[in-house]
Amino acid sequence: MPFARLMHPASLLRIRTARQRLARQVTMKAMTSPVRHLPGASALVLDSPHSGTVYPADFSHACEFRVLRRAEDTHVEKLYDFAPGLGVHWIEALFPRSYLDVNRDTTEIDVELFDEEWPGPVATDPTVLSKVRLGKGLVWRTTDEGVPIYQRKLSVAEVQARIAQCWQPYHAAVARAIDTAHAQHGYSIHINCHSMPAVASSYSTDFPGEEHADFVVGNRDETTSSPALGMLVCEHLRELGYSVAYNHPYKGVELVRRYADPDAHRHSIQLEINRKLYMNEETLEPGDGFDALKANLRSLTERLLHTDPRLL
């Protein structure tokens, strides 16, 4: 019997992950696109904006790489890699969220980062700026632990280039997928896929130190999806034995806000997964619970593929 067949599935996944990590240590210039978009045929759209591990050569960060990597929603794209085979539309950012966070509006600018005045509009609403105050605007100033990412000021030109190369193509892909799904089926269900630490870090949310549930389902207080669809997701996960929080501490941010219109049958939900369910948060290696969680996410995906929110 081959040695690989005797190994635990989690061990095999760790080996594959290490090989993939080495293979993906390339610069953005070597990539044909910073966004992976696999069109589907169903009404369901999944996107993973924060699982990217391709660190561009022009990042020039000052903090340690192992510290910076903790900002990733590590392995989320692997948890859902079955989705395209089910006809789901899939969009994935290959660049890291700490380089540019596509789950922010382009007005969520941290002006303290620059060596010159930002020429574009800057958000002024205190609620919108809550993430900016934590150092988590469009371009991050600090890690979740408050560690400064840069020891330099950024130029306007380099951030504008990040917007053009990363933000714009990512949002174009999400918008195109949702428009296509809606046009073909008369409705769309968009799940914005994330992961979260087991315990909130000091600069990650307005609730530092809070122990997170297994899942957080967010629809911006039922403004980006119908209440019935939000509760369907919550109840399905609870039936699988998970603890589920609803709209706390994560309600959903730009990607669900921008593309949702429940009255027009365009539904968007942010889904946060507790990393303790599938990985070691210190080593970033997949854990023994990875395969079971993946199977349950497939169960949820299949439930949504057979759900018409107009009938709920």
N, C-alpha and C positions, 0 to 999 in steps of 0.2 A: 504493500500500500504506500503511495507517495507520502512523503513527510507532510506536505501541506494539508492532506486530508485528515491528519491526526491532530492538527492544531485547532485551538479554540477559535470560533469565528471572530471574537474581539481581537485576538492576536493577529489573525490574518488581516483584519481591517487596519490595525496599527501599522503593519508592514506596508500595506498599500498606501496608507496616508503618508508615511515617510517618503515613499518613492514619488508620490504625487507632489509633495512639498518641494523636493529637490528639482523635479521637472518644471515647477512653476516659478523658480527663482529667475525670472527674466524681467527685462525692462518693458515698460509700456510701449516703447518704440518697436519692440520685436513682435508685438501683438497685432493681429489684423483688426481687432476690435476689443475695447475694454469691457464690452457687454456681450454676454451669451444669450441669444434669443432663439428659442426653439418653438416655432408656431405650433399650435394645436388645432383641434377640430371641435372642441367642446365649448361650453359656456363658462368654464372655470379657468381662471388665470392665477398663477402663483408667481410671486417674485421674491428674490432673496437679495436685498440691497447691501447687506453688511457682512457677507461671508467671504469676500474677496481676499486673496492672499498674494496677489502680484503687486509687489511694492515698487513703484516707479523709481528710476534712477535719479530723477530730479526732486524727490521727496526731501532729501537733506534734513532728516530729523535728527535731533540731538539725544533724545532719550534712548535707553537700551531697547534693542529690537524685541527681546522677550517681554518687556513691559508693554511695548506698543502693540504686540500681537494680542494682548488680552482685550483689546478693543474689538476684535473680530467676533462675529457670530460664527465661531469656528464649527465646521462640519455641517452647517445647516443645509448646504447644497447637496451633501451626501445623504442626509436624512430623507430628502425628497427626490432622489434621483430616479425613482420609479415613475414619477408624474408624467413626463413626456410620453412614456409608453402607454399611458391610459388616455391619451388625447388631450392632456392638459397643456395650456399655453405656459411656457416657462421662461422667465427672465432672471438673469443672475449678473451681478456686478463682479468683475474679476479683480478690480482694484480695491484697496482697503478703505473702510469708512473713515479712518483717521486721516487719509489723504484728501478725500472729499466725501461728504455725507449727502447722498442723493435723497435721503429722507428729510431734507430741509429745503425750504424755499431759498431762492438765490438772493433774497433780501435779508436773510438771517446771517448777516455779516458781523463778525467780531472786529470792529475797527481798531482794536488794540494790536492786532496782528501786523498792521501795515506800516511801512516806512513813508507812506504818502497817503493823501486823501482818497478814499474809495469813490469813484465817479458815479456809481449807480445808486439806485434807491436802497435805503436801509430801513428795515422794519423798526417801528417805534412802539408797537403794542406790547405792553408788559407781559402778557400771556405768551405771545409769539416769541418773545426774547428770553423766556425762562431757560431754554437750553443754552442760549448764548452766554447768559450769566454764569452757567456752570462750565463754560469753556467748550461747549459742544454745538457750535454753530455750523454753518455750511462747511467751514474748515476748522477742525478742532484746534484749540489752544492747549488743552491739557488732556491727560488720560482720565479714566474714571477714578483713579486714585489721586488726582490732582497734580501729577507729575508733568511739568512743562514739556511739550513736544519739541519746541524749537528753542534755539539760543540765538535767533536772528529775527529780523523783521522780514516779512514777505513783501514782494512787489505786487502791485496791482496786476501787472501783465501775467505773472505766473498763476495767479488765482483765476483770472479770466480764461487762461488756457485750460485749467482744470475743469472749469464749467463747460467749455466748448468740447473738450475731449471725453468727459465722463458724465456730467449731469445731463447735458442735452441729449446724447444718444440713449442714455438709460431711460429717461422720461419719454422719449419718442417711442421706444420699444414697448413700455408699459401701456402708453396711450393707444398704440396701434393694436396691441393684443386685446385690450378691453373693447375697443371699437369693433374689431373683427368678431369677437365673441358675441357682443350685443347684436350686431347686424345679422349674424347667422341664426341666433336663437331667440331674439327678442328680450333677452335679459343677460346679465353677466354677474358672476360672483368672483371677486378679487380677494385673494388671501395674501397679505403682506407678511412674509415669513421671517421670524427673528428668533434669537435666543437671548437669555438674560442670566446674570449671575445668581447663585442661590441666595446671596445676601447683597442688598444694594450697597454699592460703594459710596464713598463720601461725595463724589462729584458726578454721579450717574443720574440721580433723580432728586426730587425735592423731599425724598423720604430715606435718607441715608441710614443704613443699618437694618432696614426692614427685611425680614425673611420672606422671600417670594413663594407664591403658590407654585404648583407644578406647571400650570399654564395661566397666562393672562390673555383674555380675549378683549380686544378694544375696538370700539366703533364710534369713538368720540361722543360718548353718551347718546348712542342710538341715532346719530345724525348721518353716519356714513353707510349704515345698513339698516334694514328693517329690524325692529326689536325681535321679531319672531326668528329671523335668521341668526341673529346674535345668540339667542337663547338655544337654538338648535345646536350650534357649535359647542356651547357650554355644556349642555346636557349630554351630548354624545361623549365628550371627554370625561365627564363625571361617571357615566355608565361604564367607562373603561377603567375606573378606579382612581382617577386623578383628582387632585384638588385644583379648583379653577376659580380665579378671581375675574371679575367683570369690570373693565374700565378703571382699574386701579392696580398698580400705580401707573400703568401704561394705557393711555386712551387711544393711541394712534396719532401719527404725525402727518407729514406732508403727503406721502404717497397715498394714504387712504383719503385724506381731505381733498386732494386735488382731483381725483378721478371718480369720486363717489357722487351719485345722485339717485338715492333710493326711490324717489317719486318717478324717475324714468327707468326704474328696474336695473340700475347700476349700483351694485352693492360692494362695499369694500370693508374688510375686517383685518385688523392687525393681530397676529397670533404670536405670542411670546412663549418660548419653551424654556423651562428651567434647565440650565446646563448640568446640574447634578444628576439629571435623569440619563445622560448619555456620554459624559466626558469627565475627565479629571481637569479641574479648572487651573491647576498649577502647571501640569505638564502639557495640557491641551490634547492629550491622547484620548481616543474614544474609550469608553468604559464598557462593562459587561451588559449594561442596559440598552446599548445602542440598537441592537437588532429588534428587541421587543418594542421600543419606542417607534422605530421605523415602521414596523408592522401596524401599530396603532394609528400612525399618521396616514398610512395607506387606507386604513378603515375609514378615517374621517374624510379623506379625499374621495373615496368611492361613495360615501354618503352624500357629499356635496355634488358629485357628478349626477346623482339621481334626484336632486332637489331642485324644484322650480320655485323660487321664492315668491312668485306671483300667486302660488296656491297655498302658501302658509297662512 
